Amino acid sequence: MSITKARLRHFHYILAPIMFLPIFLTAITGSLFQVAVITGKSENFFWLLDLHRGKFGSINLELIYPFLNAFGVLFLAITGITMWLQINKKVKKLHR
């Protein structure tokens, strides 16, 4: 079963909004905690590390959260690059 251009775009279209929140949350909490470490106040902000690692109150996703983030980023990167390369091929054909 080959993956058509339309199906590839659809997968990317569906997964991008779903992956935005976890990736954004990971980036923001990691950056903010690093600022807390630099300012010497990290002991007041360990709750940021809990969010960063995937512990959301009673919901504990610490074991799978990094893998879900990694899978999402890799999938979006691969589908995005593939779509970009397909567009580049079309542009090159038009300029010949």
C-alpha positions, 0 to 999 in steps of 0.5 A: 500500500503506497502512501499518496500525496493526499494521504500524507498531507492528511496525516500531517494535517491531523497530527500537527494540531494534536502534537502542538500542545505537548511539544510547546509545553515541553519546550516552554517548561524546559526553558522556564525551569532553566531560567529558574536554575540560572536565577538560583530559584529552581527549588520553587519551580520543580512543578515545571519539571513534573509538567516537562516530564509528563506528570499532569496531576493524577495523570502520570505519563512519564513513561510514555510522554518522551516517546510520544513527543519524539514520535510526533516530532519525527513524524511531522518532520518526515512528512513535512520534509517529504511534502516540501521535496514534492513541491520542490520537484514541481517547481523545478519542472515548471522552470525547465 
